Amino acid sequence: MNCVRLIFVLSCLWLSSFASDPDDPLVVELPQGKLRGRDNGFYYSYESIPYAESPTGELRFEAPEPYKQKWLETFDASQTPVVCLQWDQFIQGENKLAGEEDCLTVSVYKPKNSSRDSYPVVAHIHGGAFMFGAASQNGHENVMREGKFILVKISYRLGPLGFASTGDTDLPGNYGLKDQRLALQWIKQNIASFGGEPENILVVGHSAGGASVHLQMLREDFGQLAKAAISFSGNALDPWVVQQEQGARGRAFELGRIVGCGLAADSETLKKCLKTKPAGEIVTAVRNFLIFSYVPFAPFGPVVEPSDAPEAFLTQDPREVIKSGKFGQVPWAVTYVTEDGGYNAALLLEDWNKSGKTVLEELNDRWFDWAPYLLFYRDSNKSIQEMDYYSRKIRQEYVGDQRFTTENYWELQQLFTDILFKNSTQDSLDLHRKYGKSPAYAFVYDNPADRGIAQVLTKRRDIHFGTVHGDDYFLIFENVVRDPELRLDESTISKNFINMLADFALSDNGILKYGECVFEDNVGSEKFNLLLINKEGCDNKQYVQFP
């Protein structure tokens, strides 16, 4: 008995000294109390740290509330962050529901590098069309191995839980964007406790994460939260990003009807009812908004809120915000890859209803019905006749009178690239070069992965997809949709990208460099300055129109 008591007392003393040891790098003290991370060999991790109260119950469909709880015991920060509740495109089978509603956390990754006492910080906003994805699905081994900066991954609400909106003050929407903003505030306030430099924070994201970065930057006080920003293959002007008001409102009320709220009389009634429904039922309702496969890939997303909405995030169209000059004037880079639209077009190579023919073949008879959903002009103010005219015009421009086949798949893929990514990247850069005061940079990446997102979605290797969505970004933050083993040229590019992020976070004059190439600023430039990056290296070019 005495032996057992002695072991218990010694254990308590060990835990007490362990939690209060100032020399233990795994223990970090925050205003909430102490947390303990994990040693991963060449880096430390502190995961699943809450930055907001649980967005459940009465806090569902509300702006996030800062985390207020105090930890009486050392918080266990060794748990992988949970996936926010979502209808995940990349889950096989009929049931694509994944994740948990209580998910608002940040995860911090700190390299072991004896040459530095503190580190610049890269805040990461994951992609996934505002509908799916997770902080944990973007790896950090490549980044940590280089040991150049602290990485912080942000989890935020997705799909209808993050973006359902009736366009009024009762259900204004943009809860996922408000989560991101609160997380950025948390990083600014707390990252020094981990050895991060709060004055050297770079915010990056890919796809919907890139668009999110741009939207965060459109807040006038963004410069108080970050020093610079990079939007990879996604920006606020992409046609799939900001939802049209009437379309978003209609989907919100239809969401209520699907989950059993009936035909709610008003937004307040709808929100009260939605708060009583199981979160899984709300998210599962996403399947009712898809016309086939995962099309349209962003049925719920950011909206322009009424100016009197509580804690409104975005109250003007992004174009008008940029024209006003009232946005975060920090150095910004925006990017695309040469076949970004391969992510979207690849879905057309799936089997159509187990019929033995592809969706692409079926598209020949359904182009006028499906094109507005595929290319995100279904909710525009155009009449049916105007939409049909536009559908006919763009089809004629890219494939002429040909039928859609695998032989002209490349032309269709280019249509998706131009309309969903490239054209709006040029438009964004054009506005920033005219109305911005801080440097605005751009690059295009052309170096196909051996296996990327298009091959994963189609399970086909007989089609040349080119450089598709994520082929660049996943060289920095690993993802299961591409080969984990990098080619020699990709390893070099990966290191160049990681150094580019670290140097951008540290630069006092907003200079951006990739390898031996220094980006050229677009602000005030008559032509577009675009850095071309491929397996041979990099080259600065000027264009009247993006290539």
N, C-alpha and C positions, 0 to 999 in steps of 0.2 A: 504493500500500500504506500509506504514511504517512498519507494522507488518510483511508483507511478506519479506521486505528487511532485517529486523532484523533477521528473521529465517534463511535467506540465509547466512548472515554474520556469525551467530553463527555456522551454519553447516560447513562452510568453516574453521572456527577456530578449530572446533572439529576434522575435518578430518586432518588438518595440524598437530595438536598436537598428534593425534592418530598415524600418519605415522612416526613421529619423536620421539616417546616415547621410550627411551632406555630400559625401564622396561617392555615393552609389548612383551611377548615371541612369539606372532604371527607375529611380524614384524621383518624381517631379511634383513640386508643390504648386497648386493653383488656388484661386480664391475659394473653390469648393472643398479643398482638402488635398490630400496626397493621392497620387496614382502611381501604379507600378506597371512598367512596360515589359518588353521581352528582348533578350539578347539574341540576335539572329546571325551571329558570326561576324559579318563585316558591317552590320548596321543595327541600330536599336529601333524598335517600333512601339508606338503607344496608340493603340487602336480603340475604336468605338467609344470615343469620348463625347458625351452628350453636350451639344451647344444650345439646345432648345428643349423646352418641356415637350413631353410626348404629345404629338398632334392628333390625339384621339378624343373620343367623347365630345365634349363641348368645344374642344380646341380643333376639331376637324373643320376644314373649310374656313379657317381663320388664319390671320397672319401669325407667324411663329412667336412664341414668347421665350425670352432668354431663359436658359437653364438657371434655376435658383436654388436647387437643393444643395445641402452640405453633406459631405461624406464623413461619417463617424469613423469608418475604417478605411484603410487604403483601397482605393478603387482599382479593380483589376482591368488594366488596359492591354491585356494580352489576347483579347477575343477578336476574331476577324469581324469586320463590320457586316451587319445584316443587309440584305438586299431590301430596298424600299418596295412595298407592295406594288406589283405590276403584272401586266399581261405581256409576257416576254416573247418576242418574235422568234428567238433562237431556241426555245424549248420545243422539242418534237412532240407531235400528237395533238389531240384536240384541246386538252387542258393545259393552258399556258400560264396559269396563275402561279406566282412565286413571290416570296418575300413577306415582310411584316410592315404593319402600319407605323409602329413605333420604331423609327429608323434614323432620326436626325442626329447624326454624329459626324465628327471629324476624326481622321486617323493621321498620325504624325510619324514620319520615317526620317531618322537622323543617321547619317553615315558616321562611321568611325574613321576619323581623319585627324591624326595627331598634329597636323600642320595648321589646324584652324581652331580657334577658341569659339568662334561663332560662324554662322552660315547665312547666306542669302536664302530666301524662301520661295518655293514655287507652289502656289495654290492651284489645285487641279479640280476642274469641274467636268465630270464624265459626260459622255454623249449617250445617245439612244432615242433620238426623235422626241424627247420630252416624255416618252412613254415607257421606256425600259432602260436597262443598263444599271451599273452599280460601281461604286468606288472600288470594290474588291476585284472587279473584272478587268481592271487596268493594272498591270504589274508594275513593280518598282525595282526589280532586281538589277536591270541595266543601269538605272539612275543611281542606285545605292553603290553599285560597284565602282562607279566613277568618283563618288564621294565629293561632289561639288556643291550640293545644296540640300537643305531640308525640304522634303516633300510633304504637303498636306492634302489629303483627299477629302472631298466634301460629298456627303450624301444629302439628297434633297427629295421632296415629294414629287411623284411622277403621275402621268396619266390623269384620270378624272380627279383623284385625290389632290393632285398638285395644281390642276389647271382648269377644272370645271368653272365656267363663268356664265352668268346671265347678263353681264354687261352693265350692272347697276351696283348700287352701294351695298345691297344685301349679299350678293355672291359675286364680288368683283373679279376673282380669279388671281392668277400669278402667284399662288402660294409657294410653288417650287422656286420661283425667282426670289421671293422674299426669304425663303430658307437659305438660299445661296448667299444673299447679302448679309444675313445675320451670322452665317458661318465665317464670312470674310471679316466681319467686325470682331468675331471671337479670335480669329487668327491674329489680327492686328494687336489685340489686347493681351494675348496670352503666349504668343510664340517665343518671346524672349525667355520664358521659363524653360524652354526646351533647347536654348542656345541659338534660336533664330534671330535674325536681324529685322525688326519690324519696319525699319526704314527701307529695306530692300526686298519687297514682296512683288513677285511677278505672278499674274493670274493667267492660266492657260486652259484651253479646252478644245475638244474635237467634235465636229458635227453639231449636234444640239448643244454640246458643251462649249464649242466655239461661238455659236450664236448667243449662248448665255453670257459668255465673257463680254461680247460686244454690248449686249443689253445692260449688263452691270456697269459697263464703262459709260453708257449714256446717262447714268446718274451724275449730276453735276459735281457731287462730292466724292466721286470714285477715287480721285487723287489722294484723299485722306486715308484710303484703305490699301492702295497699291501704287507701285512705282511705274509699272508698265503692264502690257497685256498682249497676248497672242491668241488669235482665233484661227484654228486649223480647220479648213473645209467646213465652215459654217459661220454665218454672220447674221445680223438682225434683219437684213433686207432679203434674205432667201425667202422665196414665196411660201415655203412650208412653215415658217417660223411664227409670225404674228397672225393670229386667226382674225377673220372678218367678224364683226360684232354679231350680225344676225345668225351666221352659221354657228358660232359658239353658243349663243343663247338657245338656239333650237336644239343643239345637242345636249345642253344641260337639262332642259325640260324633258327631252326624250330619255335621258339617263334616269330621271326620276320615275318616269312611267314604267321603264323596264324593270326597275327594282321594287315596284309596288307602291309608289307615291301617287299613282293616279295622274290625273291632269291637274297639277297644282295650280292654284289660282294666281299665285305671285311668287316672286323669288324668295321671300322670307319663309313662306310656307314650304317651298321646295327644300330650302336649306335645313329647316327644322326636321323634315322628314328624312332627308339623306343622312342626317347625323344619327338617326336611330337604326339605320340599316347596317348589316354586317359589311365590313370593309371589303371582304372578298367578293361579295355580290356586286358591289359598286364597280370594282375593277374588272370582274368577269364580264360585265356588261359591255366592255370595250369591243368584244367580238361582234356585237350587233351593229357597230359602226364601220365594219370592214366589208367591202364589197366582194373581195376575194383575197386569199392569202393574208398579208398584212398591208393591204391597200385600202385607204390612204394610210401611210405610215405614221402620221401625226394627227389623229382625229381630235386630240386635246393638246393645247399648247398655249403660249403667251397671248395676251390680248391687250388692247388699249383700254385702260380703266377710266371711269368717270373721275374728274378732278377732285370731287368731294368724297371719293371712296376712302374708307379708313385705311391709313397706312398705304396709300396707293403707290405702286412701284413705277408704272409706265402710263402716262396720261396723254401722250401724243404719239402719232405715228413716228417710228424711228427716223424717217427722212426729215421730218419737221424738227425733231430734236437736234439732228446734226446741223441742219441749216441755221438753227438759232445760235449755234456755238456754245450752248449751255449744256455741256457734257464734260465728262472727265478728261481734261486735256493732259493725257499722259502718252508717251510713245506707244504705238500700237502697230502690230503686224497682222495681216490677213492673208490667208493662203488658199490654194486649191491644188488638186492633182489632176492630171490630164484627162483621166476617165473617172472622175468622182461619181458620175451617174451610174457606174456599173453596179453599185449597191442596189439601186432601184430597178434598173433594167433587168438584172439577173432574175428577179422574181417572175419575169415573163417566160423564163425557160422551164418553169415548173410544169408538172403534169396538170392538165385541166380536168378536174373532176374525175380522175381515173379513167379518162376517155381514150388515152393512148396518144392524144395530141397535146401540144404545149399551149400554155396561156398565150404565147406569142401568136400562134395560129388563130386562136379564138379572137384575139385582138382585132383581126382583120374585119370581123363582123360587128365588133362592139367599140370601135375607136371613138365614136362620138359620145357614147355613154360613159366610157371609162377614162378617156383622156383628161376631162376636168378633175377627176379624183387623183389620177396619177400625177398630174402636174399642178395641182392646187389652185385652180381657178373656178372650182365648183361654187364657192361661196362669194364669188365676185358679184358686182352689181350688173353684170352683163345679162342680157336677155338670152333665152335659149338660142335664138337665131345668131346672136353675137358670139356666143360660145361655140356654136357649130362652125361659124366662119373662122374663128381662131383655130379651132381643132383642125379644120381642113387646111388652113394656111401653113401651120407648122409641120403637118404631115407632108405636105407638098414640098416644103423647103428641104426636108431631110431625106425623104425616100422617094419623092416624086410620085409617079403612078404605080410604083411597085407594091406588091403585097408584102407584108411583114414575114420574113423568113430568117432562119439562122444565117443565111448568106448575107443579108443586109442588117444583121443584128448590130454591127458596129455603128452604123448610122443612127439607129434608134438609141443606142447607148450614148452617143454624142448629143442627141437631142436632150436626154435627161441631164447630162452633164451641164450643158449650156443653160438650160432653163432653171434647174434646181440649184445650181452651184456657181458656175463660172460667171454668168452675166451679172448676177447680183453681187458677186465679189468685186467685179469692176465698178458697178454702181456705187457700192459702199466706199471704195477707195476714191472714186471720183468726188463724192461729197466731202470726204475727209480732206482731200488735197485742196478743196476750195474753201472749206469753212473751219478746218482745224488749225491749231497753233502748234501742236506738238508733232513730232515726226510720225509719218504713216508709211509703213513698209509693206511689201508684198513679195511672195515667192510662189512659183509653180514647180511641182515635183513630178518627175517622170522617170520612174525606175520600178517596173513591175515586180511584185513579190512572186515567188514560185507558187505559193498558195495563199490567196487572200480571201476577202469576204465574198467575192463573186463565186469563187470555186466552192466555198463552204455552202453557200445558199443553193447553188445549182447541182453540186456534186458532179460537176463536169470538168474535164481537163482538155476536151477537144476544141474548145473555143478560146481564142486569144482575147482576153479582156483588157489587156493593157494595165496601166497604173490606176488602181481602183481605190475608192474611199478607204482611208486608213493605212494604205501601204507605206506612208511616211510616218504617221503618228505612232503606229504600233512598233516602230523601230525604237521609240523612246520608252513608251509604256506598253509592255508586252500584252498581247491579247490572244485568246485561243483561236481567233478566226484567221490567224496567219501562222506560218511556220515558226516554231520557237528557235530553231537553229538559224542563225543569220549567215548569209554568204559573206565572203571577205569584203566585198564592196559595201554591203549593208552594215557590217560592223563599223567600218570607217564612217559611214553616214550617221549611224547611231551616235557615235562619239561626238561627231561634229554638232549634231542637234543638241545633245546634252550640254556641251560646252556653250552653245549658242544661248540656251536658257540661262545658264549660270552667269554668263557675261552680261546678258541683257538685264538681269536682276541687279547686278552690281554697277552698271554703267551710270555715271553721274550726268552724262550729257545725252543719254538716249541713243547711243550708237548700237546698232545691231550688226553682228558679224556671224557668218557661217564659214568655217574653215578659213581660207585665205581671202574670202570675199566680204567686202563691207557693203551692206545694203545702202541703196540710195533713197533718200527721202522723196516722197511724192508731194508734200505740201508745197504749193506754189508752182509745181512743175506742169508744163504744157502737155508733155507726154507722160504715159505711165512708165514708171521705173519698176521693172520686174526682175527678180533674181531667178534664173533658171537653175534648178538643182537636179542632177542626174548621177549615174554611176561614174561618169568621167570627172565630175567636180561641180563647179558653179560658174555662172557667167551673168553679169549685169547686162540687161537689154532694155531698150526703150520701144514702146509701142503706142500707136494711136488707139488700137483696140487690142484686147488680150488675145494671144494666139490660141 
